[in-house]
Amino acid sequence: MSDTPTSLATAYLAHLKNERRLSPLTCKSYASDIAILFKYQQQTPLEELHSNQIRHFIARLHGGGLSGRSLARLLSAWRGFYHYLIRSHGYTHNPCIDIRAPKSSSKLPNALSPDETVQLLSFSADNFINARDSAMFELFYSSGLRLAELASLEPVAVDLNEGTIRVTGKGNKTRIVPVGSKATQAILTWLKQRNTLIKNDVSALFISKYGQAISARTISHRLKVRTMQQGINRNVHPHVLRHSFASHLLQSSGDLRAVQEMLGHANISTTQVYTHLDFQHLSKVYDTTHPRAKLKNKTKK
């Protein structure tokens, strides 16, 4: 076969981006995983690799400290790559089929306590940076967003009258999630600041002091800075706030399916499969259980 591994990988990544509509961040992860396969294949052509060699690669990576979770992701990427090669480039077998990664020990998600969350979010939105940080981090915790989801948000996706935002997540799937009263107020405060600096060609909800959209990396950096400023001795990254949202809501409500829906997950645990719930039910669960949500519609006596 005349195609080089690099050209095949390039074609596969283009397929993931253009046909499967995967996010740039997900495509980057696939590229990294496939690069590891190329590193270990050495002189063996891709079409001649067999399952024993793949098992050997996995064993070496595991011995080097890679976790079972990371190895499972690698194998999934490699299997997908070979499926593509069989379908589009005449390959005849997939050497990654039926190979399982070593099991990882169970680990609970890293989440802040409710008190730590209050401590993190208790600062005054008295200037441009503080107002933006407050809106971003309240929204992370209020609605359980992924970093890429928050970074790509536009004002048109936010309906503060209804208390909802429209989010496009993994696999280009769209969901509507509630926004609590604390986050709503923080966003309103931020929009007043944003409107003084926004440039005509910028549509991002969260911008820099120069009026440009800020990157996911900048958002992560701001959260680390804010964590230190608030006196929290923890490694807090955006996914910690997502975990905190899920953990606190689940502890309060016990409604696993509602949390699944709001997170945009196919599942929230290895044993629970996604089940669709109507949005009215989700809003009710959210309003009555989330620590920073305000019950909007009290039952009249």
C-alpha positions as CSV (number, residue, x, y, z in Angstrom):
1,M,0.0,0.0,0.0
2,S,1.5,3.3,-1.1
3,D,-0.1,5.6,1.6
4,T,2.3,6.6,4.4
5,P,1.1,6.4,8.0
6,T,1.2,10.2,8.2
7,S,-1.0,10.6,5.2
8,L,-3.4,8.0,6.5
9,A,-3.6,9.7,9.9
10,T,-4.2,13.1,8.2
11,A,-7.0,11.6,6.1
12,Y,-8.6,10.0,9.2
13,L,-8.4,13.2,11.3
14,A,-10.0,15.1,8.4
15,H,-12.8,12.4,8.4
16,L,-13.3,12.9,12.2
17,K,-13.5,16.7,11.8
18,N,-15.5,17.0,8.6
19,E,-17.8,14.0,8.6
20,R,-18.1,13.0,12.2
21,R,-18.1,16.7,13.4
22,L,-15.8,16.0,16.3
23,S,-14.5,19.0,18.2
24,P,-10.9,20.3,17.6
25,L,-9.9,19.3,21.1
26,T,-11.2,15.7,20.5
27,C,-9.4,15.5,17.1
28,K,-6.2,16.7,18.8
29,S,-6.5,13.8,21.3
30,Y,-7.0,11.3,18.5
31,A,-3.9,12.7,16.7
32,S,-1.9,12.3,19.9
33,D,-3.1,8.7,20.4
34,I,-2.3,7.7,16.9
35,A,1.1,9.3,17.1
36,I,1.8,6.8,20.0
37,L,0.9,3.9,17.8
38,F,3.3,5.2,15.1
39,K,6.0,5.5,17.7
40,Y,5.6,1.8,18.8
41,Q,5.1,0.3,15.3
42,Q,8.6,1.3,14.3
43,Q,9.5,-0.5,11.1
44,T,6.4,-2.8,11.0
45,P,3.8,-1.6,8.4
46,L,0.4,-0.7,9.8
47,E,-1.3,-3.4,7.8
48,E,1.0,-6.0,9.2
49,L,0.6,-5.3,12.9
50,H,-1.2,-8.1,14.7
51,S,-2.9,-8.4,18.1
52,N,0.1,-9.8,20.0
53,Q,2.1,-6.7,19.0
54,I,-0.7,-4.4,20.1
55,R,-0.8,-6.3,23.5
56,H,2.9,-5.8,23.8
57,F,2.6,-2.0,23.1
58,I,-0.1,-1.8,25.8
59,A,2.0,-3.7,28.3
60,R,5.0,-1.4,27.8
61,L,2.8,1.7,28.1
62,H,1.2,0.3,31.3
63,G,4.7,-0.6,32.7
64,G,5.7,3.0,32.0
65,G,2.9,4.3,34.3
66,L,0.0,4.9,31.9
67,S,-3.3,4.2,33.7
68,G,-5.9,1.7,32.6
69,R,-8.3,4.6,31.7
70,S,-5.7,6.2,29.4
71,L,-4.9,2.9,27.8
72,A,-8.6,2.2,27.2
73,R,-8.8,5.6,25.4
74,L,-5.7,4.7,23.3
75,L,-7.2,1.4,22.3
76,S,-10.4,3.0,21.4
77,A,-8.6,5.5,19.1
78,W,-6.5,2.8,17.5
79,R,-9.6,0.6,16.9
80,G,-11.4,3.6,15.3
81,F,-8.4,4.3,13.1
82,Y,-8.2,0.7,11.8
83,H,-12.0,0.6,11.2
84,Y,-11.5,3.6,9.0
85,L,-8.5,2.0,7.2
86,I,-10.6,-1.1,6.5
87,R,-13.5,0.9,5.2
88,S,-11.6,3.4,3.2
89,H,-8.2,2.1,2.4
90,G,-8.5,-1.6,1.8
91,Y,-7.1,-2.9,5.1
92,T,-8.3,-6.4,5.9
93,H,-8.0,-6.7,9.7
94,N,-8.1,-4.7,12.9
95,P,-5.4,-5.9,15.3
96,C,-7.0,-4.0,18.2
97,I,-10.3,-5.9,18.3
98,D,-11.0,-7.8,21.5
99,I,-7.9,-6.3,23.3
100,R,-8.8,-4.9,26.7
101,A,-6.9,-2.4,28.8
102,P,-5.8,-3.2,32.3
103,K,-8.3,-2.2,34.9
104,S,-7.8,1.0,36.9
105,S,-8.6,1.2,40.5
106,S,-11.9,3.0,41.1
107,K,-11.5,6.7,41.9
108,L,-14.1,9.1,42.9
109,P,-14.2,12.4,40.9
110,N,-12.2,15.2,42.4
111,A,-14.8,17.7,43.7
112,L,-14.9,20.7,46.0
113,S,-16.9,20.6,49.1
114,P,-19.9,23.0,49.2
115,D,-18.0,25.2,51.6
116,E,-15.0,25.3,49.4
117,T,-17.2,26.1,46.4
118,V,-18.7,29.1,48.3
119,Q,-15.2,30.2,49.3
120,L,-14.0,30.1,45.7
121,L,-17.0,32.0,44.3
122,S,-17.2,34.6,47.1
123,F,-15.5,37.6,45.6
124,S,-16.7,41.0,44.4
125,A,-17.4,41.6,40.7
126,D,-16.1,45.2,41.1
127,N,-14.0,45.4,37.9
128,F,-13.7,44.0,34.4
129,I,-11.6,40.9,35.4
130,N,-13.5,40.1,38.5
131,A,-16.9,40.4,36.8
132,R,-15.7,38.1,34.0
133,D,-14.2,35.6,36.4
134,S,-17.4,35.6,38.5
135,A,-19.6,35.0,35.5
136,M,-17.4,32.2,34.1
137,F,-17.0,30.3,37.3
138,E,-20.5,30.7,38.5
139,L,-21.7,29.3,35.2
140,F,-19.2,26.4,35.4
141,Y,-20.6,25.4,38.7
142,S,-24.2,26.4,38.1
143,S,-24.6,24.4,34.9
144,G,-21.9,21.7,34.8
145,L,-20.3,22.9,31.6
146,R,-17.2,21.5,30.0
147,L,-14.3,23.9,29.4
148,A,-14.7,23.9,25.6
149,E,-18.4,24.5,26.0
150,L,-17.9,27.5,28.1
151,A,-15.1,28.9,25.9
152,S,-17.3,28.7,22.8
153,L,-20.5,30.2,24.3
154,E,-22.0,33.2,22.6
155,P,-24.5,35.7,24.2
156,V,-27.3,34.5,21.8
157,A,-27.1,31.1,23.5
158,V,-28.0,32.6,26.9
159,D,-31.7,33.2,27.8
160,L,-31.7,34.8,31.2
161,N,-35.4,35.4,31.1
162,E,-36.0,31.7,31.0
163,G,-32.9,30.9,33.0
164,T,-31.3,28.6,30.5
165,I,-28.4,28.3,28.1
166,R,-28.1,26.3,24.9
167,V,-24.9,24.3,24.8
168,T,-23.2,22.4,22.0
169,G,-21.1,19.6,23.5
170,K,-19.2,16.5,22.4
171,G,-20.3,15.0,19.0
172,N,-21.8,18.4,18.1
173,K,-24.8,17.5,20.3
174,T,-26.9,20.4,21.6
175,R,-28.6,20.5,25.0
176,I,-30.4,23.1,27.1
177,V,-29.4,23.4,30.7
178,P,-30.7,25.6,33.6
179,V,-28.8,28.6,34.9
180,G,-29.1,29.4,38.7
181,S,-29.9,32.8,40.1
182,K,-26.3,33.4,41.2
183,A,-24.9,32.7,37.7
184,T,-27.7,34.8,36.1
185,Q,-26.8,37.8,38.2
186,A,-23.1,37.3,37.5
187,I,-23.7,37.1,33.8
188,L,-25.9,40.3,33.9
189,T,-23.1,42.1,35.7
190,W,-20.5,40.8,33.2
191,L,-22.5,41.8,30.2
192,K,-22.5,45.5,31.3
193,Q,-18.6,45.3,31.4
194,R,-18.4,43.3,28.2
195,N,-20.5,45.8,26.2
196,T,-17.9,48.6,26.9
197,L,-15.1,46.7,25.1
198,I,-16.6,44.2,22.7
199,K,-15.5,44.5,19.0
200,N,-17.9,44.2,16.2
201,D,-16.4,41.0,14.8
202,V,-16.3,39.2,18.1
203,S,-19.2,37.0,19.1
204,A,-17.8,35.2,22.2
205,L,-19.5,35.7,25.5
206,F,-16.2,35.9,27.4
207,I,-13.6,38.3,26.1
208,S,-10.2,39.8,27.2
209,K,-9.7,43.5,28.1
210,Y,-8.7,44.0,24.5
211,G,-12.1,42.9,23.3
212,Q,-11.0,39.6,21.9
213,A,-12.4,36.1,22.7
214,I,-10.4,34.4,25.4
215,S,-9.0,30.9,25.0
216,A,-9.8,27.7,27.0
217,R,-6.2,27.9,28.3
218,T,-6.7,31.4,29.6
219,I,-9.9,30.4,31.3
220,S,-8.1,27.5,33.1
221,H,-5.3,29.9,34.1
222,R,-7.8,32.4,35.5
223,L,-9.4,29.7,37.6
224,K,-6.0,28.7,39.1
225,V,-5.2,32.3,39.9
226,R,-8.6,32.8,41.5
227,T,-8.2,29.6,43.5
228,M,-5.0,30.9,45.0
229,Q,-6.5,34.4,45.6
230,Q,-9.4,32.8,47.5
231,G,-7.1,30.9,49.8
232,I,-8.0,27.4,48.6
233,N,-5.0,25.0,48.7
234,R,-6.3,22.7,45.9
235,N,-5.5,22.0,42.3
236,V,-8.7,23.4,40.9
237,H,-9.3,23.2,37.1
238,P,-12.5,23.6,35.2
239,H,-13.4,20.0,35.3
240,V,-13.3,20.1,39.1
241,L,-16.2,22.6,39.0
242,R,-18.1,20.3,36.6
243,H,-17.5,17.4,39.0
244,S,-18.6,19.6,41.9
245,F,-21.8,20.5,40.1
246,A,-22.6,16.8,39.5
247,S,-21.6,15.6,43.0
248,H,-23.5,18.3,44.9
249,L,-26.7,18.0,42.7
250,L,-26.6,14.2,42.9
251,Q,-26.1,14.3,46.7
252,S,-29.1,16.6,47.1
253,S,-31.5,15.1,44.6
254,G,-30.5,11.5,44.2
255,D,-31.8,11.9,40.6
256,L,-29.0,10.3,38.5
257,R,-30.9,10.6,35.3
258,A,-31.4,14.3,35.6
259,V,-27.7,14.9,36.3
260,Q,-26.9,12.8,33.3
261,E,-29.1,14.9,31.1
262,M,-27.7,18.2,32.4
263,L,-24.1,17.1,31.9
264,G,-24.8,15.9,28.4
265,H,-23.4,12.5,29.2
266,A,-24.3,9.2,27.7
267,N,-23.8,8.0,31.3
268,I,-22.6,9.3,34.6
269,S,-21.3,6.0,35.9
270,T,-20.2,2.8,34.4
271,T,-23.5,1.1,35.2
272,Q,-26.1,3.8,34.4
273,V,-27.2,4.3,30.7
274,Y,-28.5,7.7,29.6
275,T,-32.3,8.1,29.9
276,H,-34.1,11.0,28.4
277,L,-36.1,13.3,30.7
278,D,-38.2,16.2,29.6
279,F,-36.8,19.6,30.3
280,Q,-39.6,20.6,32.7
281,H,-38.6,17.8,35.0
282,L,-34.9,18.8,34.8
283,S,-35.8,22.4,35.8
284,K,-37.8,21.2,38.8
285,V,-34.9,19.0,40.0
286,Y,-32.4,21.8,39.5
287,D,-34.5,24.5,41.2
288,T,-35.2,22.5,44.3
289,T,-31.7,20.9,44.8
290,H,-28.8,22.8,43.4
291,P,-26.9,24.7,46.2
292,R,-26.8,28.0,44.2
293,A,-30.1,27.9,42.5
294,K,-33.1,29.9,43.7
295,L,-36.5,28.3,43.7
296,K,-38.3,30.5,41.2
297,N,-41.8,29.0,41.4
298,K,-42.9,28.3,45.0
299,T,-46.0,26.3,45.6
300,K,-48.8,28.6,46.5
301,K,-50.5,27.8,49.8
